[in-house]
Amino acid sequence: MSGTDAAQPAVDTSRPHPARVYDWWLGGKDNYPVDEELARRILAVDGTVLRGARANRRFMQRAVRTVAEAGIRQFLDIGTGIPTEPNLHQVAQSVTPEAKVVYADNDPIVLRHAEALLRGTPEGSTQYVHADVRDVDTLLSRAADALDLDRPVALSLVALTHYLGDDPEGDDVYGLLGRYVDALAPGSYLILSQVTPDLSPEAIEKAADSFRRSGTPFHPRSLSEFSRFFAGLELLGPGVIPVSGWRPEPADVAIQAEGIVPVYAGVARKP
């Protein structure tokens, strides 16, 4: 597999894309007016989104560091988003320079930034595939060009599952996650975070309505609904918990002091 896919699909600027909305919340410049409009509209009804975006990024860093220290040397990050340092490969390769990382996303903007995602250590490797999370066979086939799926992999889907529905005739998010986990070798890890209505129901419902009216499906999930993603896996302590509370560092304690972040997070091992 080459570092990036050769095709350069056109960017659809007629409707917002979650990766570009998220980029605006993080202070990035790789978004369009339609993305900024939605990002501002959601911010107006849910004041937690900016610290939520930061908290998600920090959770990714802590979770990746944790599984790298546990011996994981391969990482598959789906729903990568627009690069924001430190990227996942920088965290993983700071622990284990020989780590292999594959990023996957379906936004052409991310494809254009793939070169930035590929600057890893000489000992390791970083690759990017342009693919949709719903196309499991294609995504895993391309990832397998760089990763040995017969050996443990850390699968990361941070702030992605709330864009996928439950309907078995549609996204079938639980079935989808099950297919990915089934493809992983024993000893692999699943890293997840997702928006919940449990902690700020009124604001989250307004934010979800803004997403939906923009044409972007949005599915906040309760504690029990989120925990279902980890069925059959061994949750690492402290289990499923609000994102800033998952093995917090001092900066995360400071974020917690700013107020709630209505996002659950968890990391689990495949036995």
JOFENWO-V623052 format. One line per field, one symbol per residue. psi: psi as a letter, one per 20 degrees, with the letter a starting at -180 (. if undefined). burial: I if it has 24 or more other C-alpha atoms within 12 Angstrom, else O. A space follows every 10 residues. Layout:
# JOFENWO-V623052
psi = ???
burial = ???
This chain:
# JOFENWO-V623052
psi = prhqqhqnqq pojiqqphhh gggghjjrjm rrhhghgggh gghhinjihg hggghgghgg gggggghghi jpjppooplg rppoqprghh ggihgnhjqp ppqprjphgh ghjhhhijna qhhaqpqppo qphimggggh ghhihhqoii qqqoopnplg hijprhphic hmhghghhgg ghiqqqirqp oqqqqqihim gghhhgghhg gghijoqpnq qrghgghhhj piropqqkbp qqhiiolqrh hhhgghhhaq ompqqqpqpo .
burial = OOIIIOOOOO OOOOOIIIII IIIIIIOOOI IIOIIIIIII IIIOOIIIII IIIIIIIIII IIIIIIIIOO IIIIIIIIII IIIIOOIIII IIIIIIIIII IIIIIIIIII IIIIOIIIII OOOIIIIIII IIIIOIOOII OIIIOIIIIO OIIIIIIIII IIIIIIOOOO IOIIIIIOOI IIIIIOIIII IIIIIIIIII OOIIIOIIOI IOOIOIIIII IIIOIIIOII IOIIIIOOII IIIIIIIIOO OIOOIIOOOI IIIIIIIIII O
